[in-house]
Amino acid sequence: MTLAKDLFKKIDGYKDFIIDLQTQMTACPAITPHEEGGLGESAKAEVLLKALKAMKFDEIKVIDIKDPKSPTGVRPNIIAKYYGENRQKTLWVMAHMDIVPPGDLSLWKTDPYKVVVKGDKIYGRGVEDNQQGLVSGLLVAKAMMESGVRPPVNYALLLISDEETGSQYGIAPIMKKYGKLFGKEDTFLVPDSGNPAGDMVEIAEKNMLWLKITTTGKQTHASTPNNGNNAFVASSHLIVALRELYKKFPKKDRLFGDVPYSVFEPTKKEANVPNVNTIPGSDVFYLDSRVLPCYTNEEVLKEIGKIVKTIEKKFKVSIKVDVLINEKSKPTDKKSDIVKLVAQSVKAVYRNNPSAQGVGGGTVASFLRNAGYPAVVYSKLDETMHQPNENSSIKNTMGDAKVFTLVALNLK
């Protein structure tokens, strides 16, 4: 524990480094180029590469995934590896560089792209999601390098693009095209979800199924409904009918805490006709489903198909269901070494009682789990991500770095 304490002291001295790196990253709005005005991750990647090259990593590699909508033509993904005593196994800390847009600027008290520090808090878009976890992971390497410490196994950072919008230019193509970068014994820490208590060791996620549902009837004047077929009415009945999914898939899993069941919720609604006196001939809404791993998305789609056919027949409309996201997520075995080690490390640093839990949201850990790698998602977060006035705790950044340090020192 003496070695760990020495590294902890190093980490405690990195406050200025944390603020400086957060400031530089926040000034590079890494919003997907597929959003209006989005410039992608290239500028932020350059900031990070400069910081990484100033350190003593044994390997630094950039994997560019082509994206014609990006101003640079690519979406960069960075690998930085620090060799351990056993070079055949690697502990990866994976964080994402991209952020979401700031939203309504009138709700922000500060410029979202200019860091403001108030006491323990750093304010700015992206500072918690996912820059806090990224910085925590980097601090571990910095402390080991400055102390001349080599961990038992390799310690590596995997900094990816496009987490917020589907990973098409991030971990998905990396797993498909560059999977040999990862060894059979490798394990992963993903600091991209957590809670204020810091006691959630996330090992499972619900399957994600996002659907775009288009109902087509016949447009007509509102005064002559018999001459048309109101797609909005049929669509509304479909929304209500889809509530039956809760009864069709009723199982619960206590691993998922306050929402231990599958979720099927209509969310986004597109505008149909612009004027009041026209019956719409087309109507579009979206369904966000988070399905317990004990079910498959295919089962859900099959049941939705039955409901759709009933509505089509009843209202004489046609309904098209487009699948936008269809992601499964295998759980990490809660008895695995990495889960036990993370829980022990969290307890040692934060003096709490961590437990293995599941979440309804999705992280990039699902790509790793589905490929057979043990992955744990952990951070101590104030949960301000995606909100106006997003902020990150400096103490949590340092605390998580200490958690990751203990994991790195004890993983064999």
N, C-alpha and C positions, 0 to 999 in steps of 0.2 A: 504493500500500500504506500510505502515511502515514495516509490517512483511515481505513482499516480498523484500523490500530493504535490510533488515537485512540478509535474505537468499542470496541475490545477492552478498553482501559483502563476505559472506562465500565462495561462488562459485569463486569469483575473487581471493581468496587466495589459490586455488587448482592447480595452474600451475604445481608445482613439482609433485603432485599426478597424474595429467594427463600424464605428460611425463613418469613417472615411470611405470604406468599401461600400457601405449602404448608400452613402451620398452619391458616389460615382455610378453605381448600378441604377439607382432611381432616376438619375438624369438621362438614362437611355431607355425610353419607354418601349419595352419589348412586347408590343402588341402584334398579334398575327397580321400579316399582310392581307389576309382574307377579310379583315375588318376595314372599314373606311379609314384611311390615314395610317393604318398599321405599317410599321417599318420592319417588323421582325426582330430577331434576337442578335443580329450581327454586331451592332454597336456595343451591346452589353457583353457579348462574347469577347470582344477586343479588350474591354476593361478587365475581364476575368483572366484572359490569357496573359496580360501584362503582370497581374498579381501572381499568377501561378508560375510564370517564368522567373520571377524574382525570388522564388523559393527553390527548394532542393528536390523537386520531384525527379524520379528516375526516368519517367516516360510522360510525355504530353502529346496527345494526339487529337486532331480535330476531324470529325466525320461530318462532311457537308452533305445534306440531303437536298436534292434539287427541288426548287419551288419557283416556277416562273413568275409568280406574283410578288415574290420578294425583290426589293430593290437591288440586292446583291445576287439574285438568282438562286440562292441557297439558304437553307436553315442550318446553322452550325450546332454541333453537339460535341462536347469536350470531355476527354478522358485524361485524368492526371493520376499517375500511379506512383506510390512510394513503396519500395520493396521491403518485404518483411524477411524474417529468418527463413521461413518456408515460402518460396516463390510460386509454389504450385496451387496455393489457395489465396483468395482475395476477399476481403471485406469491402464491399462497395457502399458508399454513401451517395445516394442518387437524389438530386434536386433539380427543379426545372427553372429555366431562365425567363420564360415568357410570363406575362402578366395579363390581367383583364383591364379593359378601359376604366377610367375613373368614374364614369357615369355622370350624374348631375353635378356639375362643378359648383353650383350654388350651395350644395350641402357640405362642401369642404371648407374648413376653416383656414387651410393653408394650400399652397400650390402643390398638387399631388406629385409633381415631378421634382420638387425641391425639398430635400430632407429638412425637417425641423426637429430639434431635440429638446424635449422638456423632461428633465429629471431622468428617469429610467426609460422613457418612451422615445422611440424614433418614429416620426410620422411621414408617410408618403405611400404612394401606390406601389404595391409589391413588396414592401419591407417585411411583411409577415408571410405573405404567400408569393414566392417561396424563398425569398432572400434570407430570412432568418435561418432556416434550415441549411441553406447553402453556406452561409457564413459559419455556422456552427461546425459543419463538416470540414471546412477549410482550417478553422482554428486548431482542430485536432492535429492535422498534419503540420501546421506551423509550430505548435508546441513541441512535437516529437522531433522535428528537424532541428530546431534551435537548441534542443537538449541532447542531440546526438543519439536519440533513441530509435531503434528499429523494432517494430512490433513483431509478434510471433508469425503473423501472416501478412501478406500485402495489404496496404491500406490505399484505397482508390476513390477518387471522386468521379462521378458520372453526371455531368451537367447537361441537361437535355432541353430541346426546343419543343414547342407545340403541345405541352401537357394540357393546357386549358381548352383546346379545341379538337381533341381526339387523338393526338400523338401520331398523326399521319406523317409528320416530318421529324419525329423524335424517336421514342423507344420502340415503336412498332416496326419501322424499317430496320432499325439497328438489330433487333432480335432476329429479324428475317434474313438480313444480308450479312450481318457481322456477328452472328451468334458465337463464333469461335473465339471471340474476345473473352468469353466467360468460361471458366473451368467448371467441371462437374461438382467440385466441392465448394464453389463460391457461395457467398451469402450476401444478403442485401439489407441495408437500413434506408428507409425512405422517410425523411423528416418533413412530411407534407400533410399531416393531420394530427390533431391532438385536442386537448382541453385545458382550461385554466388550472385544474388541479394537478395536471401532469401525471395522472395515474392511468391513462389509457394506452395500453400496448395493443395496437390494432393488428389483428392477424387475419381478418376476414372482411369481405365486402359483398354486398348483394350484387347479383347480376344486373346489368343496366340494359334497358330496352326503351329506346325513344322512337316514337312513331309520328309520322305526319299523315293525317287522315283527311281525305278530300271527298266531300259528298257533292254529287252532281245531280241537279233536278232540272227545272226549266224556269227561266226568268220571265216575269210578266209584271204588269201593273198591279199595284196592291189592291186596287178596287175590283180586279177581276181574277181572284185567286184560282178560280176554276179553269182558267186558261194556262195556268203554269203549274209548277210543282216546287214548293218551298224547300230548298235545300237546307236552309237554316233550321227549320222545324225538324226535319229528319236528323240533321246533325245533333240537335239538342237532345232528341230522344236517344240517339246513340250514346251520347255522353252519359246519360242516366243509366242506360242499359249496361254500360261498361263497369258500373259500380258492382255488378254481380261478380266481377273478378275477385273481389275480396272474399266472397263466399266460396268460389271455386278453388281458391288457393289459400286455405285458412291456417296453415301450420304456423307455429311460432318457434322462435329460437332465442333463448334468453341471452345468448352471446351478443345479440344486437340491442341490448339495453332497452331504452324507452320506446323504441319502435321495433319490436321483435317479430314483426310480420311483414309480408310483402306489401308493396305500395303501388297503387295504380291511379295516377292523378292526371286529369286534363290540366294543361297549363296555358301555353301560348294560344292566342286566337287571332287569326288574320282577319282583316277587314273584308267584308263582302261587297255590298253595293254602297255607293257614296250618298245616296239620297233615301229619304224616309218612305217615299211612295213607290218603291220598287221591291218586288219579291225576289230574293236572290236565287239565282240558278246554280250557284256554287258556294260552298262553305268549307273552310279549312280550320282545323284545330290540331293540337299536338297532345300526345299522351306520354307522360314520363313514368315508366315502370321501374321499380327497384325490387328485384325478385330474389327471395331466399335461395341459397345454393342448393337446397333440397329439391327445387323445381328447376326445369330448364326453360329458357326463353321460347323454345320451340313449342312446348306445352302451352305456354301463354298465348303465343301467336295462333295456335290451332283453335283455342277457345275464343279468341277475339274474332277469328274468321267465322265461327258459328253465329256469334252475336251480330256481326256485320250482315250476314245473309238474311237474318231475321228482319233487320231494319230495312234492308233493300226491298224485300218482298212486301213488307207492310206499307212502305211509303213510295214504292215504285221509283226508287232512285238508284244510282250506281255509286258505289263507295270504293275508293282506292286507298290502300294502306301501304305507305312507303316506310321502310325501316331505315332510320337515320343512324342509330347506334344499336349494336347487338353485341354486347360484351359479357362473357362469363367470367367468373372469378373463383378459382379454387382457393380454399382456405390454407393458411400455413398451420401445420400441426402445432398445437399449443404445447406439446411435450418436446418440441425440437430444441436443440441447444441454443439457437439464437434467441428464441422467445424467452427461455429461462434466463439467459445472460442479460438481455435487455431489461427484463423485470428486476433482476438483482441490482443492476447498475442504476436504474431509476430510483430504486429504494435507497441505495447508498447515497446518492447525490441529493435527492429531494426529501428524504425522510418521510415518504408516504407509503401507501399500500397499493402498488400498481396491479392491474389485472388484465388478462387477455380479453379483448373485446372485438366486436364487429361493428361496421358502420354502414350506413345506407349510401353514402357518397362514394364516388369512384376515385381511385388514385392509380398511378402508373404501376403500382405494386402488382396489380392484377396481371399485367403482361409477364411479369417475372414468375409469379405463382403458377400461371398456366403453363409456363415452360419448365416447371418442376423445381424452381429455385425457392428456398425458404426466404421469405421477405417479411420484415417487420416494419410497420409504419409508426413512427414515434416523434413527437415534439411536445413541448410544454407551450401552449399557445393561448393568447387572450381571445382568440376567435374573432378577429376584426377583418379577416380576409374578405375581399370583394365589397366591403362596406366603405361609405365615405369616411374620411379621417382614419383610414387603416393605420395601425401602428404596431410596432414590434418592441418587445422588452429586451433591453440589454442584458439584464440578469438571466432571463430565460435563454438567450443566445449563448451566454457563457455556461449556464447550467447544462444545457443540452450537449454542448461541446464536451463537458466533463463526463456525461453519460456515455457519449460515443467513445471517449478516451478509454473508459473502463472496459467497454466492449472490445475495442481494438487490442487492449493489453491482455485480455483474457480469452479471446477466441483462439482456439488451437486447430 
